[in-house]
């Protein structure tokens, strides 16, 4: 029986990471040697050309910003109940969507944990301001596997109470493909290893189901997640501070990160300076008006009734 306690989870993750790292090193070693032989055979310098393994050539993200997810797709939750994708977009909250599969030896677990850690650092209660959703790309995954993966992750990050706010779903091939194609999540099944090659990415989806932002890698800043959620909700979460930050930060497609916008900072500084000047002028005007309206105090010897 699989141990789902925090300690067991930690040891299991370390074991999987070591095994995955060893497999990656061995695979990269054989692939590099093969690439060098191929480059030499074709007469091209090995250092100038690096051929990707066939299984990796189709793995990528095609950004479909602004497109709406097919909310009528049907999946099954950890209890085995059939649910619609649109069921998770009814409460007006943005959703952090992660695609992967539950027997993934390394990458999926890293992406899920880094997403959960970014949520922790963000400090916003999951389920209160936003939701998260994980959907398996493997049609062989079953609700029991989804429940186990959900339990292990939420226990590891200390959010067991967030089951309803972060469901893990499984589905049929047609529904999985339809969702992945709309997201632009290109993955490939390798029949030799019976594993999936796929990108590392989390997708922030607006409350109406439209794709708002992609967050790349096995680790991304909590600030990027927060700004993406504020952007996806059109400023409805995050308060005034979040809306001000959005005026100073813009998403940079070249780096795939939020960066400081100099023009936004200048506009914000000018607006702040204008408010300060207006406040000072108002204060001086009120002070002068109060001084003029105040009655003058005359001394005992003043006035027209002086004695001769």
BAZA-800798 format. One record per atom (N, C-alpha, C): residue in three letters; z, y, x. Coordinates in steps of 0.2 Angstrom, whole numbers, plus 5000, padded with zeros to 4 digits. Atoms other than C-alpha are relative to their C-alpha. Layout:
N
AlaZYX...
END
This chain:
308
Unk500049945004Unk500050005000Unk500050065004Unk500049944996Unk499650175006Unk500650055000Unk499449965000Unk501150285011Unk499750074998Unk500249935002Unk500950455002Unk500650055002Unk499549954998Unk502550535009Unk499750045006Unk500349954995Unk502350685020Unk500049975007Unk500150024993Unk502750595036Unk499549955001Unk500650045000Unk501550455032Unk499450035000Unk500649975000Unk500250575028Unk499850035007Unk500149974994Unk500450665044Unk499849955005Unk500250054995Unk500350505054Unk499349974999Unk500750035002Unk498850445044Unk499550055002Unk500549954998Unk497950615047Unk499950005008Unk500050004993Unk498350605066Unk499549945002Unk500450064999Unk497650425066Unk499350014999Unk500749995002Unk496050475057Unk499750055004Unk500349954995Unk495850625068Unk499849975006Unk500250034994Unk495950525083Unk499449955000Unk500650045001Unk494750395077Unk499450044999Unk500649965001Unk493550525071Unk499850045006Unk500249964994Unk493650625087Unk499749955005Unk500350064995Unk493350455097Unk499349994997Unk500750025003Unk491850415085Unk499550065002Unk500549944999Unk491150595087Unk499850005007Unk500250004993Unk491250585106Unk499549955002Unk500550054998Unk490450415107Unk499350014997Unk500649995003Unk489150465095Unk499650065003Unk500449944996Unk488750635104Unk499849985006Unk500250024994Unk488750545120Unk499349965000Unk500750045001Unk487350415114Unk499550054998Unk500549965002Unk486450555105Unk499750055005Unk500249954995Unk486450675120Unk499549965005Unk500450034996Unk485750535131Unk499349984997Unk500650015003Unk484450495119Unk499650064999Unk500449945000Unk483950675117Unk499750025007Unk500249994993Unk483850685136Unk499449965002Unk500650054999Unk482650535137Unk499450024996Unk500549985005Unk481650605122Unk499750065003Unk500349944997Unk481450775131Unk499649995006Unk500450024994Unk480950695147Unk499449974999Unk500650045002Unk479750585139Unk499450054997Unk500549965003Unk478850725130Unk499950065005Unk500249954995Unk478850835146Unk500350074999Unk499749935002Unk479950975139Unk500750005004Unk499350004996Unk481551035149Unk500549984995Unk499550035005Unk483050945142Unk500550064998Unk499549955002Unk484151105143Unk499750054995Unk500349955004Unk482851205133Unk500049974992Unk500150035006Unk482751085118Unk500549944998Unk499550055003Unk484050985108Unk499849974994Unk500250035006Unk483450865095Unk500649974996Unk499550025005Unk484650835080Unk499949934998Unk500150075003Unk484950655074Unk499750014993Unk500450005007Unk483850615059Unk500450014994Unk499549995005Unk485350605048Unk500250074999Unk499749945000Unk485850775052Unk499550064998Unk500549955000Unk484250865050Unk500050034993Unk500049985007Unk484450885031Unk500750034998Unk499449985002Unk486250935031Unk500150085002Unk500049934999Unk486451125028Unk500350034993Unk499949965006Unk486951255015Unk499550054999Unk500549955003Unk485651355005Unk500450044996Unk499649955005Unk486551504998Unk499750014994Unk500349985006Unk486251524980Unk500550054996Unk499549955003Unk487351684977Unk499750024994Unk500249975007Unk487351744959Unk499849954995Unk500250065004Unk486751574952Unk500649974996Unk499550025004Unk487751504938Unk500049925001Unk499950075000Unk488451324940Unk499849974993Unk500250045006Unk487851194927Unk500749984997Unk499450015003Unk489451204917Unk500149944995Unk500050065005Unk488951054905Unk500149945004Unk499950074996Unk489050924919Unk500749974999Unk499450035002Unk490350794916Unk500249955006Unk499750044995Unk491550714928Unk500649974997Unk499450035002Unk493150614927Unk500650035005Unk499449974996Unk494850684933Unk500449945002Unk499650054997Unk496250584942Unk500349954995Unk499750055005Unk496850504925Unk499449964997Unk500550035003Unk495150444921Unk499650034994Unk500349965006Unk494750564907Unk499450035002Unk500649964999Unk493050634905Unk500150074999Unk500049935001Unk492950824908Unk499450035001Unk500649964999Unk491650954908Unk500250055006Unk499949964995Unk491451064923Unk500250074997Unk499849945004Unk491551214911Unk500750014998Unk499350005003Unk493351164906Unk500450045005Unk499649964995Unk493951244923Unk499850075001Unk500249935000Unk493151414919Unk500150034994Unk499849975006Unk493951454903Unk500550055000Unk499449965000Unk495451554908Unk499950075004Unk500149944996Unk494551694917Unk500250015007Unk499849994993Unk495051654934Unk499549975005Unk500550034995Unk493951624950Unk500249945002Unk499950074998Unk493851454957Unk499849995007Unk500250024993Unk493851394975Unk499749924999Unk500350065000Unk492651244975Unk499949975007Unk500150034993Unk492651114989Unk499649934998Unk500450075001Unk491350964989Unk500249965006Unk499950054995Unk491750814999Unk500049934998Unk499950065003Unk492250634997Unk500649975003Unk499350024999Unk493850544997Unk500249955005Unk499950044995Unk493650415010Unk499650025007Unk500249974994Unk492950535023Unk500449995006Unk499550014994Unk493650495040Unk500350065003Unk499749954996Unk493950665046Unk499850074997Unk500249935002Unk492950825040Unk500350024994Unk499849985007Unk493350825022Unk500850025000Unk499349995000Unk495250815025Unk500150065004Unk499949944996Unk495150955038Unk499850064996Unk500249955004Unk494151065026Unk500550024994Unk499549995005Unk495451035012Unk500650035002Unk499349974998Unk496951065022Unk499950075003Unk500149934998Unk496251225030Unk499950044994Unk500049965006Unk495851285012Unk500750014997Unk499350005002Unk497651245007Unk500450055004Unk499649954996Unk498351335022Unk499850074999Unk500349935001Unk497251485019Unk500350034993Unk499749985006Unk497951485001Unk500850025001Unk499349994998Unk499751475008Unk500150075003Unk500049944996Unk499451615020Unk499950064995Unk500249945004Unk498651725006Unk500650024996Unk499449995004Unk500351704996Unk499950014993Unk500150005007Unk499551704979Unk500149934997Unk499950075004Unk500151564967Unk499449974997Unk500650035002Unk498751444964Unk500149984992Unk500050015007Unk498451434945Unk500250064996Unk499849945003Unk499151604942Unk499450055000Unk500649954999Unk497751714949Unk499349965001Unk500650044999Unk496451574953Unk500149935000Unk500050075000Unk496051394953Unk499749975006Unk500450044995Unk495451264965Unk499749944997Unk500350065003Unk494351114962Unk499649975005Unk500350044995Unk493750974973Unk499649944996Unk500550055004Unk492250864967Unk499749955006Unk500350054996Unk491750704976Unk499350005000Unk500750015000Unk489950684982Unk499849935000Unk500150074999Unk490150494983Unk500149974993Unk499950035007Unk489750414966Unk500449935000Unk499650055000Unk490750264972Unk500750015000Unk499349985001Unk492350364972Unk500249994993Unk499850015007Unk493450324957Unk500650044999Unk499449965002Unk494850414948Unk500749985004Unk499450024996Unk496250314957Unk499950035007Unk500049974993Unk495550374974Unk500050075000Unk499949925001Unk495450554967Unk500750015000Unk499349985001Unk497250544962Unk500449995007Unk499750014994Unk497750474979Unk499950065005Unk500249954995Unk496850604989Unk500350074997Unk499749945003Unk497550744977Unk500750005002Unk499350014998Unk499350674980Unk500150025007Unk499949994992Unk499150664999Unk499950075002Unk500149934998Unk498450845000Unk500650044998Unk499649965002Unk499650924989Unk500749995002Unk499450024997Unk501150834996Unk500050035007Unk500049974993Unk500650885014Unk500050075000Unk499949934999Unk500551065010Unk500550034995Unk499449985004Unk502051064998Unk499950044994Unk500249975006Unk501151104982Unk499949954995Unk500150065004Unk501450944972Unk499950034992Unk500049985007Unk501651054956Unk499350034998Unk500749975001Unk499851114958Unk499549964997Unk500550055002Unk499050964951Unk499550024995Unk500549985006Unk498351044935Unk499650065003Unk500449944998Unk497751204945Unk499649985006Unk500550034994Unk496851094959Unk499849934998Unk500250075001Unk496050944951Unk499549975005Unk500550044996Unk495050814960Unk499649964996Unk500450045005Unk493550744951Unk499549965003Unk500550044998Unk492350604953Unk499450004994Unk500549995005Unk490650584944Unk499449955002Unk500650044999Unk488950494943Unk499550045004Unk500549984995Unk487550514955Unk499650064997Unk500449955003Unk486550624943Unk500450075000Unk499649945001Unk487950754939Unk500250025007Unk499949984993Unk488450754958Unk499550045003Unk500649974997Unk486750794963Unk499850074997Unk500249945004Unk486450924950Unk500550065002Unk499549954997Unk488051014956Unk499950025007Unk500149984993Unk487751004974Unk499350045001Unk500649964999Unk485951064972Unk500050074998Unk499949935002Unk486451214962Unk500450045005Unk499649974995Unk487751254975Unk499650015007Unk500450004994Unk486451224989Unk500449965006Unk499650044996Unk487651094997Unk499549945002Unk500450064999Unk486450975006Unk500349955005Unk499750054997Unk487150815011Unk499649945000Unk500450064999Unk486450645017Unk500549945001Unk499650064999Unk487150465015Unk499749965006Unk500350044994Unk486950365031Unk500249924998Unk499950075003Unk486750175025Unk500349965006Unk499850044994Unk487150115043Unk500850005000Unk499349995000Unk488950185043Unk500350004993Unk499849995007Unk489050205024Unk500550064999Unk499749935000Unk489650385027Unk499650054998Unk500449945002Unk489050555021Unk500150055006Unk500049944996Unk488550685033Unk499950064995Unk500049945004Unk488850855025Unk500350065003Unk499849944997Unk489251035029Unk500850014998Unk499349985001Unk491051105030Unk500050074997Unk500149945004Unk491151245017Unk500450004994Unk499749995007Unk492151315002Unk499650054997Unk500449955004Unk491351404988Unk500450034995Unk499649965005Unk492151544978Unk499550024994Unk500450005006Unk491551544960Unk500350054996Unk499749955005Unk491751684948Unk500249974994Unk499850035007Unk492551654931Unk499549984995Unk500550025005Unk490951644922Unk499549955003Unk500350054997Unk490351514934Unk499450015005Unk500549984995Unk489251614946Unk500350005007Unk499850004993Unk489251584964Unk500150075003Unk499849934997Unk490151734973Unk500050005007Unk499950004992Unk490451684991Unk500049935003Unk499950064996Unk490351545004Unk500450015006Unk499649994994Unk491651525017Unk499949935004Unk500250064996Unk491151415031Unk500549985005Unk499650034995Unk491951305044Unk500649964998Unk499450045001Unk493551195045Unk500650044999Unk499449965000Unk494651345046Unk499750074999Unk500249935001Unk494351525039Unk500650044998Unk499549965001Unk495451675038Unk500250014993Unk499749995007Unk496651695023Unk499750074997Unk500249945002Unk496051875022Unk499350004997Unk500650015003Unk494251815019Unk500049974993Unk500050035006Unk494751705005Unk500350054995Unk499849955005Unk495751844997Unk499550054998Unk500549955001Unk494351964998Unk499449974996Unk500550045004Unk493151834991Unk500249994993Unk499850015007Unk494251804976Unk500050064996Unk500049945003Unk494451984973Unk499350024998Unk500749985001Unk492652014974Unk499749954994Unk500250055006Unk492351854962Unk500250034994Unk499649985007Unk493551924949Unk499850074999Unk500249935001Unk492752104951Unk500650045000Unk499549964999Unk494352174956Unk500649994995Unk499450015005Unk495452104942Unk500649975003Unk499450034996Unk496552014954Unk500150045006Unk499949974993Unk497352084970Unk500350074999Unk499749935001Unk497852254962Unk499650055003Unk500349944997Unk497452424968Unk499949995008Unk500150014993Unk497652374986Unk499449965002Unk500650054999Unk496352234985Unk499450044998Unk500649965001Unk495152354977Unk499850055005Unk500149954994Unk495452484991Unk499749965006Unk500350044994Unk495152345004Unk499349984999Unk500750025001Unk493552294996Unk499550065001Unk500549944998Unk492852474999Unk500050015007Unk500049994993Unk493252465017Unk499749935004Unk500250064997Unk492752285020Unk499349974996Unk500550035003Unk491052205017Unk499849945003Unk500250064997Unk490352035019Unk499450005004Unk500550004995Unk489252015034Unk499649935000Unk500350075001Unk487951875031Unk499849985007Unk500250034993Unk487551865050Unk500649975003Unk499450034998Unk489351825054Unk500449954995Unk499750045006Unk489751745037Unk500850025000Unk499349985001Unk491451845037Unk500050074997Unk499949935002Unk492152005030Unk500150045006Unk499949964994Unk492052145042Unk500250074998Unk499849935002Unk492752325042Unk499450045000Unk500649965001Unk491452445035Unk500250075002Unk499949944998Unk491552605045Unk499950064995Unk500249955005Unk490752715031Unk500649994995Unk499550005005Unk492052645019Unk500650035002Unk499449984998Unk493452685030Unk500050085000Unk500149935000Unk492752865032Unk500150034993Unk500049975006Unk492552885014Unk500749994997Unk499350015002Unk494352815011Unk500450065003Unk499649954996Unk495052935024Unk499850074997Unk500249935002Unk494053085017Unk500350014993Unk499749995007Unk494653044999Unk500850015001Unk499350004999Unk496453025006Unk500250075002Unk499949934997Unk496353195015Unk499950054994Unk500149965006Unk495653274999Unk500650004995Unk499550005004Unk497053214989Unk500650035003Unk499449974996Unk498353275002Unk499950084999Unk500149935000Unk497553445002Unk500150034993Unk499949985007Unk497453454983Unk500850004998Unk499350005002Unk499353404982Unk500350065003Unk499649944996Unk499853534995Unk499850074996Unk500249945004Unk498853674985Unk500450004994Unk499650005006Unk499653614969Unk500750025001Unk499349994999Unk501353614976Unk500150085002Unk499949934999Unk501153794983Unk499950044994Unk500149965006Unk500453854967Unk500650004995Unk499450015004Unk501953784957Unk500650045003Unk499449974997Unk503153854970Unk499950084999Unk500149935001Unk502354034969Unk500150024992Unk500049995007Unk502254024950Unk500850004998Unk499250015001Unk504153974949Unk500350065003Unk499749944997Unk504554114961Unk499950074996Unk500149935003Unk503754254951Unk500350004993Unk499750005007Unk504454194934Unk500850005001Unk499350004999Unk506254184941Unk500350084999Unk499749935000Unk507354344936Unk500250025006Unk499749974994Unk507754464949Unk500750024999Unk499349985000Unk509554484953Unk500150075004Unk499949934997Unk510054664956Unk500850015002Unk499449994998Unk511554724965Unk500450054996Unk499649965004Unk513054824958Unk499850075000Unk500149934999Unk512454984965Unk499250024998Unk500749985001Unk510654974960Unk499950024993Unk500249985007Unk509755044944Unk500050085000Unk500049925001Unk509655224937Unk500650034998Unk499449975002Unk511455244932Unk500550015006Unk499649994994Unk512055284950Unk500450074998Unk499649945001Unk513555414949Unk499850055006Unk500149954995Unk513355574958Unk500650015004
END
